[in-house]
Amino acid sequence: MKVKAIIFVHNDFEWKSFFSAVFVWFPIRLVTGSYWNHCALLVELDGKDWIVEALGKGVTMTPSSVWEIRAKRKTEFILVDKYPVWLMDAIGKRYDYASLLFWKILKYITGSWYGPKWEQAQKAVFCSELCAMVLEYSHPWDIAPGELYEEMLYRRKKA
């Protein structure tokens, strides 16, 4: 499975997605101070494009054509060229609510990460953690979508 891009997502408010907008998207942007509230992976498998992402229901894999029409959102793609051998095994992994709703907030208050690390990532992940793992970041649990976006832009300029 080839990862072709990291997709950064800004979801617009929609009544049909009221719960997600009020309790997930807006708080992520508020706490992190970022425009982006989600990120996902554009992957190629058997010549077809798929979106792999960590959602509330776990790590999913959706045909890109279905994903593109599913919701109103603004996206930006940053191209990558990665072949993580473990990614297919991540499909179906649980979503890490504890890290997102408690440990990430504590990190923004204190400036340090006190939550679980690699041992938890083997069981459950959140969106930016999954993307940072693909990019082989040393502390993938410690980065939000907006931070990952800025880090990728910085690395691209530096290269």
Backbone as a chain_set.jsonl record, in Angstrom:
{"seq": "MKVKAIIFVHNDFEWKSFFSAVFVWFPIRLVTGSYWNHCALLVELDGKDWIVEALGKGVTMTPSSVWEIRAKRKTEFILVDKYPVWLMDAIGKRYDYASLLFWKILKYITGSWYGPKWEQAQKAVFCSELCAMVLEYSHPWDIAPGELYEEMLYRRKKA", "coords": {"N": [[0.851, -1.176, 0.0], [0.71, 2.093, -0.97], [1.33, 5.267, 0.322], [0.225, 8.236, -0.825], [-0.343, 10.896, -0.226], [-0.805, 13.24, 2.475], [-3.785, 14.318, 3.721], [-5.209, 17.294, 4.667], [-7.875, 18.534, 6.577], [-10.591, 20.768, 6.84], [-13.533, 20.953, 8.277], [-16.67, 22.221, 7.385], [-19.454, 23.705, 9.106], [-22.299, 21.714, 9.374], [-25.703, 20.909, 9.634], [-26.471, 18.234, 9.573], [-24.265, 17.046, 10.579], [-24.077, 17.814, 13.205], [-23.327, 16.935, 15.861], [-20.619, 16.111, 15.493], [-19.538, 18.528, 14.542], [-19.911, 20.337, 16.696], [-18.862, 19.01, 18.966], [-16.435, 17.885, 18.21], [-14.973, 18.891, 15.781], [-14.987, 21.785, 16.052], [-14.016, 22.11, 18.799], [-11.41, 20.946, 18.495], [-10.175, 22.732, 16.703], [-10.371, 25.066, 18.249], [-8.906, 24.497, 20.645], [-6.38, 23.846, 19.579], [-5.803, 26.037, 18.038], [-5.816, 26.065, 15.293], [-6.553, 26.015, 11.774], [-7.106, 23.583, 10.638], [-8.873, 20.579, 11.336], [-8.753, 17.869, 11.061], [-7.03, 15.042, 9.663], [-6.001, 12.858, 7.027], [-5.119, 9.943, 5.074], [-4.147, 9.611, 1.714], [-4.136, 6.858, -0.166], [-2.759, 4.37, -2.375], [-3.878, 1.381, -3.662], [-3.686, -1.581, -5.334], [-3.878, -0.169, -7.759], [-5.959, 1.617, -7.326], [-7.347, 4.543, -5.752], [-7.645, 5.267, -2.316], [-8.991, 6.403, 0.83], [-7.567, 6.472, 3.922], [-8.288, 6.74, 7.251], [-8.461, 7.835, 10.685], [-11.278, 7.707, 12.445], [-14.157, 8.388, 14.55], [-15.325, 5.87, 14.614], [-13.203, 4.21, 14.337], [-10.202, 3.125, 12.567], [-10.54, 3.539, 9.198], [-11.111, 2.584, 5.754], [-11.826, 4.011, 2.77], [-13.198, 4.249, -0.504], [-11.761, 6.737, -2.576], [-13.426, 8.229, -4.273], [-15.939, 8.038, -3.07], [-15.426, 9.179, -0.582], [-14.819, 11.826, -1.275], [-17.285, 13.001, -1.906], [-18.779, 12.804, 0.373], [-18.99, 14.768, 2.442], [-19.206, 18.317, 3.124], [-16.308, 20.084, 2.902], [-13.11, 21.625, 3.332], [-10.019, 21.02, 1.822], [-6.52, 20.215, 1.843], [-3.837, 18.848, 0.141], [-0.797, 17.305, 0.85], [1.854, 16.065, -0.771], [3.358, 12.865, -0.436], [5.579, 10.041, -0.292], [5.366, 7.119, 0.693], [5.659, 3.814, 2.049], [4.338, 2.221, 4.23], [4.545, -0.796, 5.818], [2.92, -1.775, 7.8], [0.465, -0.522, 7.669], [-1.929, -1.598, 6.499], [-2.678, -3.424, 8.435], [-3.549, -1.709, 10.371], [-6.115, -0.957, 9.755], [-9.322, -0.906, 11.043], [-8.487, -0.642, 13.63], [-9.112, 0.736, 16.883], [-10.437, 4.037, 17.727], [-8.675, 6.587, 19.432], [-10.019, 7.934, 21.869], [-9.479, 8.751, 24.54], [-6.872, 9.847, 24.486], [-7.279, 11.984, 22.728], [-9.369, 13.503, 23.929], [-8.595, 13.934, 26.573], [-5.718, 13.694, 27.201], [-4.527, 15.23, 25.111], [-5.639, 17.757, 25.568], [-4.637, 18.278, 28.129], [-1.963, 18.436, 27.431], [-1.917, 20.839, 25.977], [-2.467, 22.602, 27.995], [-0.357, 22.261, 29.847], [1.935, 22.047, 28.3], [3.381, 19.769, 27.977], [3.52, 16.266, 27.14], [1.758, 13.802, 28.791], [0.428, 11.505, 28.49], [-0.367, 8.115, 27.29], [1.935, 6.316, 25.175], [3.692, 4.652, 22.737], [2.697, 2.099, 23.451], [-0.079, 2.479, 23.668], [-0.683, 3.372, 21.109], [-0.514, 1.071, 19.646], [-2.94, -0.089, 20.039], [-5.016, 1.799, 19.691], [-5.701, 4.799, 17.823], [-5.592, 8.339, 16.96], [-6.473, 10.756, 14.39], [-4.268, 12.517, 13.492], [-2.162, 11.29, 14.744], [-2.037, 8.787, 13.468], [-1.309, 9.64, 10.862], [1.161, 10.874, 11.429], [2.59, 8.667, 12.3], [2.874, 7.259, 9.915], [4.59, 8.989, 8.655], [6.798, 8.544, 10.128], [7.389, 9.92, 12.517], [8.94, 10.671, 15.627], [7.429, 11.076, 17.936], [4.492, 10.54, 17.528], [1.982, 10.689, 18.804], [1.881, 13.123, 19.911], [1.079, 15.268, 18.332], [-1.04, 17.534, 16.661], [-3.546, 17.964, 14.025], [-3.163, 20.566, 12.766], [-0.597, 21.242, 13.674], [0.908, 19.204, 12.523], [0.532, 19.824, 9.842], [1.857, 22.348, 9.681], [4.441, 21.522, 10.374], [5.035, 19.793, 8.25], [5.024, 21.611, 6.108], [7.181, 23.217, 6.882], [9.311, 21.362, 6.82], [9.286, 20.817, 4.09], [10.028, 23.286, 2.95], [12.575, 23.49, 3.972], [13.913, 21.439, 2.705]], "CA": [[0.0, 0.0, 0.0], [1.514, 3.303, -1.098], [0.727, 6.514, 0.789], [0.535, 9.266, -1.822], [-0.49, 12.248, 0.321], [-1.514, 13.503, 3.719], [-4.876, 15.247, 3.423], [-5.622, 18.108, 5.815], [-9.307, 18.776, 6.413], [-11.347, 21.744, 7.628], [-14.952, 20.665, 8.053], [-17.629, 23.293, 7.569], [-20.601, 23.32, 9.923], [-23.488, 21.175, 8.697], [-26.669, 20.423, 10.626], [-26.489, 16.772, 9.609], [-23.082, 16.635, 11.333], [-24.101, 18.704, 14.363], [-22.529, 16.395, 16.96], [-19.198, 16.201, 15.14], [-19.141, 19.93, 14.439], [-19.901, 20.985, 18.009], [-18.084, 18.302, 19.978], [-15.143, 17.401, 17.717], [-14.264, 19.797, 14.877], [-14.779, 23.103, 16.651], [-13.068, 22.058, 19.923], [-10.042, 20.703, 18.027], [-9.649, 23.995, 16.174], [-10.279, 26.019, 19.351], [-7.808, 24.123, 21.542], [-5.083, 23.861, 18.877], [-5.601, 27.309, 17.353], [-5.522, 25.73, 13.907], [-7.622, 25.96, 10.776], [-7.348, 22.181, 10.316], [-9.398, 19.781, 12.442], [-8.656, 16.446, 10.758], [-6.132, 14.684, 8.567], [-6.216, 11.5, 6.53], [-4.103, 9.476, 4.13], [-4.528, 9.176, 0.375], [-3.3, 5.695, -0.462], [-3.028, 3.621, -3.598], [-3.844, -0.064, -3.463], [-4.126, -2.271, -6.549], [-4.182, 0.809, -8.798], [-7.106, 2.465, -6.965], [-7.12, 5.479, -4.654], [-8.457, 5.085, -1.117], [-8.709, 7.281, 1.955], [-7.428, 5.784, 5.205], [-8.365, 7.766, 8.287], [-8.931, 7.468, 12.012], [-12.54, 8.38, 12.765], [-14.758, 7.907, 15.789], [-15.619, 4.435, 14.532], [-11.94, 3.488, 14.181], [-9.447, 3.381, 11.335], [-11.351, 3.073, 8.07], [-10.575, 2.697, 4.393], [-12.963, 4.382, 1.942], [-12.81, 4.662, -1.86], [-11.625, 8.196, -2.617], [-14.59, 8.828, -4.942], [-17.009, 8.108, -2.072], [-14.975, 10.114, 0.449], [-14.857, 13.192, -1.796], [-18.647, 13.544, -1.948], [-19.463, 12.492, 1.625], [-19.218, 15.922, 3.307], [-18.653, 19.599, 2.7], [-15.074, 20.334, 3.637], [-11.987, 22.196, 2.599], [-8.885, 20.109, 1.976], [-5.241, 20.498, 1.207], [-3.046, 17.632, 0.021], [0.662, 17.436, 0.799], [2.323, 14.809, -1.36], [4.403, 12.063, 0.208], [5.836, 8.78, -0.994], [5.686, 6.2, 1.794], [5.156, 2.448, 1.918], [4.342, 1.592, 5.555], [4.093, -2.187, 5.715], [1.973, -2.03, 8.886], [-0.76, 0.273, 7.529], [-3.111, -2.438, 6.256], [-3.051, -4.012, 9.726], [-4.166, -0.667, 11.207], [-7.531, -0.831, 9.413], [-10.154, -1.509, 12.076], [-7.994, -0.268, 14.958], [-10.015, 1.655, 17.586], [-10.111, 5.457, 17.824], [-8.14, 6.885, 20.761], [-10.76, 9.042, 22.478], [-8.833, 9.214, 25.768], [-5.765, 10.739, 24.149], [-7.793, 13.202, 22.109], [-10.231, 14.306, 24.803], [-7.977, 14.245, 27.866], [-4.272, 13.901, 27.17], [-4.179, 16.348, 24.211], [-6.012, 19.01, 26.249], [-3.645, 18.461, 29.187], [-0.716, 18.865, 26.78], [-2.019, 22.254, 25.633], [-2.451, 23.366, 29.243], [0.946, 22.152, 30.52], [3.043, 22.098, 27.348], [4.069, 18.472, 27.938], [2.675, 15.086, 26.933], [1.792, 12.877, 29.928], [-0.412, 10.36, 28.158], [0.265, 6.898, 26.784], [2.719, 6.516, 23.964], [3.677, 3.572, 21.758], [1.852, 0.973, 23.854], [-1.462, 2.81, 23.34], [-0.794, 3.489, 19.646], [-0.686, -0.267, 19.092], [-4.34, -0.48, 20.233], [-5.958, 2.828, 19.235], [-5.037, 6.01, 17.335], [-6.417, 9.434, 16.438], [-6.125, 11.025, 12.996], [-2.921, 13.042, 13.245], [-1.221, 10.277, 15.223], [-1.905, 7.824, 12.374], [-0.533, 10.269, 9.786], [2.538, 11.078, 11.897], [3.231, 7.351, 12.323], [3.255, 6.973, 8.526], [5.746, 9.842, 8.358], [7.857, 8.072, 11.012], [7.709, 10.886, 13.559], [9.354, 9.988, 16.852], [6.378, 11.246, 18.947], [3.283, 10.788, 16.736], [0.841, 10.954, 19.684], [2.055, 14.47, 20.455], [0.913, 16.267, 17.281], [-2.408, 17.776, 16.195], [-3.561, 18.163, 12.565], [-2.547, 21.838, 12.368], [0.842, 21.166, 13.943], [1.47, 18.325, 11.495], [0.519, 20.616, 8.612], [2.948, 23.332, 9.759], [5.705, 20.771, 10.371], [5.283, 19.309, 6.888], [5.397, 22.772, 5.291], [8.534, 23.604, 7.294], [10.255, 20.372, 6.268], [9.317, 20.956, 2.624], [10.813, 24.479, 2.658], [13.947, 23.22, 4.363], [14.509, 20.442, 1.795]], "C": [[0.894, 1.236, 0.0], [0.725, 4.494, -0.576], [1.194, 7.616, -0.153], [0.479, 10.678, -1.257], [-1.096, 12.193, 1.716], [-2.549, 14.56, 3.358], [-5.246, 15.979, 4.706], [-7.03, 18.608, 5.549], [-9.791, 19.852, 7.373], [-12.815, 21.486, 7.306], [-15.789, 21.904, 8.311], [-18.773, 22.787, 8.431], [-21.74, 22.846, 9.024], [-24.423, 20.652, 9.777], [-26.667, 18.907, 10.712], [-25.294, 16.207, 10.37], [-22.948, 17.462, 12.607], [-23.192, 18.212, 15.486], [-21.039, 16.531, 16.675], [-18.72, 17.642, 15.105], [-18.97, 20.565, 15.814], [-18.932, 20.328, 18.986], [-16.728, 17.773, 19.504], [-14.428, 18.483, 16.916], [-13.947, 21.141, 15.521], [-13.829, 23.043, 17.85], [-11.622, 21.797, 19.493], [-9.434, 21.999, 17.514], [-9.455, 25.025, 17.285], [-9.061, 25.733, 20.227], [-6.458, 24.25, 20.846], [-4.788, 25.187, 18.193], [-5.314, 27.134, 15.875], [-6.769, 25.801, 13.028], [-8.038, 24.512, 10.529], [-7.862, 21.422, 11.539], [-9.272, 18.273, 12.204], [-7.579, 16.244, 9.705], [-6.326, 13.211, 8.249], [-5.108, 11.173, 5.536], [-4.751, 9.144, 2.788], [-3.576, 8.052, 0.025], [-3.703, 5.079, -1.793], [-2.866, 2.139, -3.288], [-4.438, -0.711, -4.699], [-4.598, -1.297, -7.626], [-5.365, 1.712, -8.51], [-6.749, 3.345, -5.779], [-8.144, 5.268, -3.544], [-8.078, 6.148, -0.094], [-8.673, 6.415, 3.206], [-7.409, 6.876, 6.263], [-8.848, 7.174, 9.605], [-10.131, 8.346, 12.333], [-13.063, 7.827, 14.082], [-15.063, 6.424, 15.784], [-14.37, 3.588, 14.338], [-11.241, 3.856, 12.888], [-10.195, 2.722, 10.18], [-10.608, 3.264, 6.76], [-11.779, 2.873, 3.467], [-12.479, 4.698, 0.533], [-12.777, 6.193, -1.944], [-12.821, 8.868, -3.279], [-15.77, 8.972, -3.988], [-16.667, 9.16, -1.029], [-15.134, 11.559, -0.017], [-16.251, 13.801, -1.777], [-19.403, 13.395, -0.627], [-19.799, 13.714, 2.468], [-18.666, 17.191, 2.668], [-17.421, 19.862, 3.549], [-14.061, 20.991, 2.719], [-10.795, 21.292, 2.866], [-7.634, 20.681, 1.34], [-4.421, 19.221, 1.263], [-1.561, 17.999, 0.031], [1.188, 16.073, 0.371], [3.439, 14.171, -0.543], [4.581, 10.802, -0.626], [6.321, 7.779, 0.053], [5.028, 4.845, 1.538], [5.159, 1.758, 3.289], [3.741, 0.187, 5.498], [3.008, -2.515, 6.744], [0.601, -1.397, 8.654], [-2.01, -0.574, 7.3], [-3.599, -3.077, 7.559], [-3.721, -2.999, 10.65], [-5.655, -0.493, 10.918], [-8.342, -1.59, 10.465], [-9.688, -1.202, 13.492], [-8.944, 0.765, 15.574], [-9.51, 3.102, 17.521], [-9.694, 5.757, 19.257], [-8.805, 8.127, 21.354], [-10.047, 9.605, 23.704], [-7.703, 10.193, 25.462], [-6.273, 12.047, 23.578], [-8.509, 14.091, 23.117], [-9.616, 14.642, 26.158], [-6.503, 14.608, 27.734], [-3.866, 15.06, 26.264], [-4.511, 17.683, 24.874], [-5.012, 19.305, 27.364], [-2.315, 18.931, 28.607], [-0.766, 20.355, 26.451], [-2.02, 23.139, 26.866], [-1.047, 23.409, 29.834], [2.144, 22.305, 29.591], [3.807, 20.79, 27.232], [3.068, 17.345, 27.756], [2.854, 14.126, 28.103], [1.041, 11.583, 29.637], [0.367, 9.156, 27.674], [0.97, 7.161, 25.462], [2.603, 5.302, 23.06], [2.751, 2.431, 22.152], [0.382, 1.234, 23.517], [-1.669, 2.864, 21.833], [-0.928, 2.129, 18.974], [-2.15, -0.709, 19.153], [-5.328, 0.496, 19.6], [-5.171, 4.071, 18.823], [-6.067, 7.092, 17.029], [-5.797, 9.879, 15.118], [-4.689, 11.492, 12.778], [-1.839, 12.084, 13.74], [-0.968, 9.242, 14.125], [-1.034, 8.398, 11.256], [0.925, 10.461, 10.192], [3.29, 9.752, 11.998], [3.685, 6.96, 10.919], [4.509, 7.766, 8.15], [6.945, 9.535, 9.249], [8.322, 9.129, 12.006], [8.033, 10.138, 14.848], [8.299, 10.07, 17.962], [5.034, 11.507, 18.256], [2.051, 11.132, 17.564], [0.802, 12.408, 20.125], [1.814, 15.568, 19.418], [-0.546, 16.325, 16.832], [-2.384, 18.019, 14.69], [-2.872, 19.455, 12.107], [-1.048, 21.862, 12.582], [1.538, 20.302, 12.896], [1.566, 19.069, 10.167], [1.699, 21.6, 8.596], [4.312, 22.644, 9.694], [6.044, 20.276, 8.961], [5.666, 20.456, 5.958], [6.828, 23.208, 5.604], [9.573, 22.652, 6.711], [10.381, 20.49, 4.762], [10.176, 22.168, 2.234], [12.292, 24.246, 2.914], [14.663, 22.304, 3.365], [14.986, 21.031, 0.492]], "O": [[1.74, 1.395, 0.881], [-0.417, 4.71, -0.98], [2.387, 7.895, -0.267], [1.175, 11.567, -1.747], [-1.793, 11.247, 2.084], [-2.217, 15.58, 2.755], [-5.561, 15.349, 5.716], [-7.346, 19.05, 4.444], [-9.451, 19.852, 8.556], [-13.278, 21.766, 6.2], [-15.633, 22.562, 9.339], [-19.034, 21.586, 8.484], [-22.091, 23.5, 8.043], [-23.975, 20.018, 10.732], [-26.84, 18.346, 11.794], [-25.297, 15.04, 10.764], [-21.837, 17.773, 13.037], [-22.379, 18.975, 16.006], [-20.283, 17.011, 17.52], [-17.627, 17.95, 15.581], [-17.982, 21.257, 16.061], [-18.256, 21.018, 19.749], [-15.952, 17.265, 20.313], [-13.37, 18.95, 17.336], [-12.798, 21.583, 15.537], [-12.907, 23.855, 17.921], [-10.7, 22.373, 20.071], [-8.298, 22.329, 17.854], [-8.481, 25.778, 17.266], [-8.275, 26.635, 20.514], [-5.491, 24.712, 21.453], [-3.647, 25.442, 17.808], [-4.641, 27.968, 15.269], [-7.894, 25.66, 13.508], [-9.204, 24.247, 10.239], [-7.351, 21.598, 12.645], [-9.65, 17.483, 13.068], [-7.255, 17.16, 8.949], [-6.758, 12.426, 9.092], [-4.275, 12.017, 5.206], [-5.782, 8.473, 2.738], [-2.365, 8.254, -0.071], [-4.827, 5.244, -2.266], [-1.857, 1.706, -2.73], [-5.574, -0.418, -5.071], [-5.582, -1.553, -8.319], [-5.747, 2.506, -9.37], [-5.961, 2.96, -4.915], [-9.339, 5.112, -3.795], [-6.988, 6.717, -0.145], [-9.635, 5.711, 3.512], [-6.619, 7.817, 6.188], [-9.543, 6.158, 9.637], [-10.013, 9.563, 12.472], [-12.48, 6.908, 14.656], [-15.061, 5.785, 16.836], [-14.469, 2.37, 14.189], [-11.646, 4.79, 12.197], [-10.447, 1.517, 10.184], [-9.623, 3.998, 6.673], [-12.643, 2.001, 3.387], [-11.448, 5.352, 0.377], [-13.676, 6.861, -1.434], [-13.196, 9.972, -2.885], [-16.528, 9.937, -4.091], [-17.527, 9.948, -0.636], [-15.54, 12.42, 0.763], [-16.38, 15.018, -1.642], [-20.553, 13.822, -0.526], [-20.817, 13.701, 3.16], [-17.792, 17.15, 1.802], [-17.492, 19.859, 4.778], [-14.155, 20.914, 1.494], [-10.581, 20.85, 3.995], [-7.688, 21.51, 0.431], [-4.322, 18.585, 2.313], [-1.129, 18.895, -0.694], [0.995, 15.068, 1.055], [4.334, 14.847, -0.035], [3.814, 10.542, -1.554], [7.521, 7.614, 0.27], [3.981, 4.754, 0.896], [5.91, 0.804, 3.489], [2.568, 0.016, 5.168], [2.25, -3.465, 6.547], [-0.341, -1.711, 9.381], [-3.059, -0.274, 7.87], [-4.803, -3.248, 7.755], [-4.389, -3.385, 11.609], [-6.383, 0.058, 11.743], [-8.083, -2.761, 10.741], [-10.409, -1.47, 14.453], [-9.517, 1.582, 14.853], [-8.327, 3.356, 17.293], [-10.294, 5.238, 20.198], [-8.238, 9.22, 21.344], [-10.015, 10.821, 23.887], [-7.59, 11.24, 26.099], [-5.75, 13.112, 23.908], [-8.28, 15.3, 23.153], [-10.087, 15.562, 26.827], [-6.091, 15.705, 28.113], [-2.95, 15.807, 26.607], [-3.745, 18.639, 24.754], [-4.585, 20.448, 27.529], [-1.617, 19.736, 29.225], [0.228, 21.061, 26.624], [-1.619, 24.301, 26.796], [-0.59, 24.465, 30.273], [3.239, 22.651, 30.034], [4.774, 20.701, 26.476], [1.912, 17.453, 28.167], [3.969, 13.684, 28.38], [1.029, 10.67, 30.462], [1.598, 9.165, 27.646], [0.644, 8.1, 24.735], [1.495, 4.956, 22.652], [2.087, 1.851, 21.293], [-0.331, 0.311, 23.122], [-2.715, 2.449, 21.334], [-1.409, 2.046, 17.844], [-2.56, -1.601, 18.41], [-6.347, 0.088, 19.043], [-4.118, 4.367, 19.387], [-7.253, 6.808, 16.86], [-4.709, 9.425, 14.764], [-3.97, 10.917, 11.961], [-0.728, 12.071, 13.211], [0.177, 8.864, 13.877], [-0.13, 7.725, 10.761], [1.827, 10.235, 9.385], [4.504, 9.719, 11.801], [4.764, 6.392, 10.753], [5.373, 7.276, 7.422], [7.985, 10.185, 9.142], [9.513, 9.223, 12.303], [7.456, 9.085, 15.12], [8.279, 9.213, 18.846], [4.489, 12.602, 18.389], [1.153, 11.81, 17.063], [-0.208, 12.869, 20.656], [2.29, 16.69, 19.595], [-1.195, 15.295, 16.649], [-1.316, 18.256, 14.126], [-2.084, 19.433, 11.162], [-0.307, 22.429, 11.778], [2.631, 20.633, 12.438], [2.564, 18.956, 9.455], [2.443, 21.672, 7.618], [5.228, 23.134, 9.033], [7.197, 20.335, 8.535], [6.541, 20.292, 5.107], [7.596, 23.531, 4.698], [10.591, 23.086, 6.173], [11.464, 20.288, 4.212], [10.965, 22.087, 1.293], [13.151, 24.734, 2.179], [15.881, 22.388, 3.204], [15.505, 20.309, -0.36]]}, "num_chains": 1, "name": "protein.A"}
